[in-house]
Each structure stands twice: as structure tokens, then as C-alpha cells.
Amino acid sequence: MAFLCVKVIFLKDGRFSSIHIHDSEDMKKRKIHCVMDQDREMRTKNILATEERIG
């Protein structure tokens, strides 16, 4: 536990880095999103496609 806290305790801006996909620059470059964002995007596309077929 002590080794995990070294960065947090001894560095001025020490904190644990985020493990979320949307916070990763490499994932953003590859256009990879978290599953929640992908699901929301697909639902929006499906709703728009359905509206175009109906109207």
C-alpha cells in the first residue's frame, strides 16, 4: 500500500491517474470510446434512421 501512495504523498500535484477510457489521449487518437458513449451514439443513429424511414 505504501508504494502505491508514494506518488500521491511526495509529489506536489501527486494523484492517481484516471483509468477511464475517455480520459486517455491514446484512446482518443484511435477514436475508441467507452461502451456507454458507443451505446448512446448507436441509439441516436438508430433513432435518426428510423425517423428518416417513417417521415
VMD Tcl script that builds the backbone (N, CA, C; Angstrom):
set m [mol new atoms 165]
animate dup $m
set s [atomselect $m all]
$s set {name element resname resid chain x y z} {
  {N N MET 1 A 0.832 -1.186 0.000}
  {CA C MET 1 A 0.000 0.000 0.000}
  {C C MET 1 A 0.875 1.247 0.000}
  {N N ALA 2 A 1.983 1.198 0.724}
  {CA C ALA 2 A 2.867 2.359 0.812}
  {C C ALA 2 A 3.439 2.731 -0.545}
  {N N PHE 3 A 3.791 1.739 -1.359}
  {CA C PHE 3 A 4.353 2.029 -2.677}
  {C C PHE 3 A 3.318 2.667 -3.601}
  {N N LEU 4 A 2.078 2.324 -3.437}
  {CA C LEU 4 A 1.029 2.926 -4.251}
  {C C LEU 4 A 0.814 4.396 -3.896}
  {N N CYS 5 A 1.071 4.760 -2.667}
  {CA C CYS 5 A 0.826 6.124 -2.197}
  {C C CYS 5 A 2.020 7.060 -2.360}
  {N N VAL 6 A 3.174 6.551 -2.778}
  {CA C VAL 6 A 4.373 7.383 -2.883}
  {C C VAL 6 A 4.130 8.571 -3.806}
  {N N LYS 7 A 3.564 8.349 -4.957}
  {CA C LYS 7 A 3.305 9.434 -5.906}
  {C C LYS 7 A 2.362 10.464 -5.313}
  {N N VAL 8 A 1.342 10.016 -4.643}
  {CA C VAL 8 A 0.343 10.911 -4.077}
  {C C VAL 8 A 0.929 11.737 -2.935}
  {N N ILE 9 A 1.754 11.127 -2.139}
  {CA C ILE 9 A 2.279 11.794 -0.949}
  {C C ILE 9 A 3.443 12.734 -1.268}
  {N N PHE 10 A 4.378 12.307 -2.106}
  {CA C PHE 10 A 5.629 13.043 -2.264}
  {C C PHE 10 A 5.678 14.013 -3.436}
  {N N LEU 11 A 4.780 13.927 -4.379}
  {CA C LEU 11 A 4.781 14.871 -5.490}
  {C C LEU 11 A 3.813 16.008 -5.218}
  {N N LYS 12 A 4.166 17.188 -5.718}
  {CA C LYS 12 A 3.349 18.368 -5.469}
  {C C LYS 12 A 1.921 18.187 -5.987}
  {N N ASP 13 A 1.801 17.764 -7.227}
  {CA C ASP 13 A 0.480 17.516 -7.811}
  {C C ASP 13 A 0.200 16.023 -7.881}
  {N N GLY 14 A 0.685 15.294 -6.925}
  {CA C GLY 14 A 0.543 13.845 -6.940}
  {C C GLY 14 A -0.900 13.405 -6.814}
  {N N ARG 15 A -1.305 12.565 -7.702}
  {CA C ARG 15 A -2.634 11.958 -7.670}
  {C C ARG 15 A -2.609 10.748 -8.582}
  {N N PHE 16 A -3.556 9.879 -8.395}
  {CA C PHE 16 A -3.650 8.705 -9.243}
  {C C PHE 16 A -4.214 9.125 -10.587}
  {N N SER 17 A -3.663 8.569 -11.640}
  {CA C SER 17 A -4.163 8.896 -12.967}
  {C C SER 17 A -5.499 8.200 -13.199}
  {N N SER 18 A -6.282 8.780 -14.071}
  {CA C SER 18 A -7.598 8.228 -14.369}
  {C C SER 18 A -7.458 6.937 -15.170}
  {N N ILE 19 A -8.319 5.986 -14.902}
  {CA C ILE 19 A -8.299 4.729 -15.633}
  {C C ILE 19 A -9.454 4.639 -16.621}
  {N N HIS 20 A -10.202 5.715 -16.777}
  {CA C HIS 20 A -11.329 5.727 -17.697}
  {C C HIS 20 A -10.841 5.893 -19.131}
  {N N ILE 21 A -11.504 5.223 -20.037}
  {CA C ILE 21 A -11.112 5.256 -21.443}
  {C C ILE 21 A -11.215 6.662 -22.012}
  {N N HIS 22 A -12.250 7.404 -21.649}
  {CA C HIS 22 A -12.450 8.730 -22.236}
  {C C HIS 22 A -11.399 9.744 -21.776}
  {N N ASP 23 A -10.591 9.411 -20.777}
  {CA C ASP 23 A -9.528 10.302 -20.320}
  {C C ASP 23 A -8.180 9.991 -20.965}
  {N N SER 24 A -8.078 8.936 -21.727}
  {CA C SER 24 A -6.824 8.514 -22.333}
  {C C SER 24 A -6.620 9.182 -23.691}
  {N N GLU 25 A -5.505 9.874 -23.851}
  {CA C GLU 25 A -5.202 10.546 -25.118}
  {C C GLU 25 A -5.006 9.537 -26.242}
  {N N ASP 26 A -4.363 8.405 -25.956}
  {CA C ASP 26 A -4.153 7.388 -26.983}
  {C C ASP 26 A -5.473 6.821 -27.481}
  {N N MET 27 A -6.408 6.618 -26.582}
  {CA C MET 27 A -7.713 6.100 -26.991}
  {C C MET 27 A -8.465 7.139 -27.825}
  {N N LYS 28 A -8.325 8.408 -27.481}
  {CA C LYS 28 A -8.968 9.467 -28.263}
  {C C LYS 28 A -8.401 9.506 -29.678}
  {N N LYS 29 A -7.078 9.346 -29.795}
  {CA C LYS 29 A -6.445 9.343 -31.120}
  {C C LYS 29 A -6.955 8.194 -31.970}
  {N N ARG 30 A -7.225 7.058 -31.347}
  {CA C ARG 30 A -7.715 5.880 -32.059}
  {C C ARG 30 A -9.235 5.881 -32.208}
  {N N LYS 31 A -9.866 6.925 -31.692}
  {CA C LYS 31 A -11.322 7.086 -31.730}
  {C C LYS 31 A -12.036 5.923 -31.056}
  {N N ILE 32 A -11.485 5.496 -29.919}
  {CA C ILE 32 A -12.094 4.446 -29.114}
  {C C ILE 32 A -12.764 5.114 -27.930}
  {N N HIS 33 A -14.044 4.816 -27.725}
  {CA C HIS 33 A -14.814 5.416 -26.656}
  {C C HIS 33 A -15.241 4.340 -25.669}
  {N N CYS 34 A -15.730 4.776 -24.546}
  {CA C CYS 34 A -16.247 3.811 -23.573}
  {C C CYS 34 A -17.558 3.234 -24.102}
  {N N VAL 35 A -17.937 2.110 -23.565}
  {CA C VAL 35 A -19.116 1.408 -24.057}
  {C C VAL 35 A -20.385 2.244 -23.874}
  {N N MET 36 A -20.445 3.049 -22.844}
  {CA C MET 36 A -21.624 3.895 -22.635}
  {C C MET 36 A -21.753 4.926 -23.753}
  {N N ASP 37 A -20.640 5.540 -24.148}
  {CA C ASP 37 A -20.670 6.514 -25.239}
  {C C ASP 37 A -21.016 5.840 -26.566}
  {N N GLN 38 A -20.448 4.658 -26.802}
  {CA C GLN 38 A -20.742 3.937 -28.036}
  {C C GLN 38 A -22.212 3.549 -28.097}
  {N N ASP 39 A -22.769 3.100 -26.991}
  {CA C ASP 39 A -24.176 2.724 -26.948}
  {C C ASP 39 A -25.069 3.926 -27.222}
  {N N ARG 40 A -24.768 5.061 -26.604}
  {CA C ARG 40 A -25.545 6.276 -26.806}
  {C C ARG 40 A -25.485 6.713 -28.276}
  {N N GLU 41 A -24.305 6.623 -28.876}
  {CA C GLU 41 A -24.129 7.010 -30.271}
  {C C GLU 41 A -24.946 6.102 -31.204}
  {N N MET 42 A -24.908 4.806 -30.960}
  {CA C MET 42 A -25.654 3.876 -31.807}
  {C C MET 42 A -27.164 4.060 -31.649}
  {N N ARG 43 A -27.615 4.309 -30.430}
  {CA C ARG 43 A -29.050 4.532 -30.219}
  {C C ARG 43 A -29.506 5.789 -30.955}
  {N N THR 44 A -28.689 6.835 -30.929}
  {CA C THR 44 A -29.019 8.073 -31.637}
  {C C THR 44 A -29.083 7.828 -33.136}
  {N N LYS 45 A -28.125 7.084 -33.663}
  {CA C LYS 45 A -28.125 6.771 -35.093}
  {C C LYS 45 A -29.347 5.948 -35.470}
  {N N ASN 46 A -29.709 4.987 -34.627}
  {CA C ASN 46 A -30.882 4.156 -34.916}
  {C C ASN 46 A -32.165 4.966 -34.882}
  {N N ILE 47 A -32.281 5.885 -33.957}
  {CA C ILE 47 A -33.476 6.725 -33.874}
  {C C ILE 47 A -33.577 7.612 -35.108}
  {N N LEU 48 A -32.459 8.205 -35.518}
  {CA C LEU 48 A -32.468 9.063 -36.714}
  {C C LEU 48 A -32.797 8.257 -37.968}
  {N N ALA 49 A -32.247 7.060 -38.087}
  {CA C ALA 49 A -32.530 6.215 -39.255}
  {C C ALA 49 A -33.992 5.809 -39.277}
  {N N THR 50 A -34.565 5.506 -38.140}
  {CA C THR 50 A -35.979 5.135 -38.056}
  {C C THR 50 A -36.863 6.316 -38.441}
  {N N GLU 51 A -36.509 7.497 -37.985}
  {CA C GLU 51 A -37.306 8.698 -38.319}
  {C C GLU 51 A -37.240 8.996 -39.811}
  {N N GLU 52 A -36.088 8.754 -40.438}
  {CA C GLU 52 A -35.962 9.004 -41.868}
  {C C GLU 52 A -36.823 8.033 -42.673}
  {N N ARG 53 A -36.917 6.783 -42.223}
  {CA C ARG 53 A -37.734 5.797 -42.925}
  {C C ARG 53 A -39.212 6.102 -42.780}
  {N N ILE 54 A -39.594 6.598 -41.606}
  {CA C ILE 54 A -41.007 6.873 -41.342}
  {C C ILE 54 A -41.449 8.163 -42.039}
  {N N GLY 55 A -40.622 9.192 -41.897}
  {CA C GLY 55 A -41.056 10.508 -42.359}
  {C C GLY 55 A -40.467 10.873 -43.628}
}
mol reanalyze $m
mol bondsrecalc $m
mol representation Tube
mol addrep $m
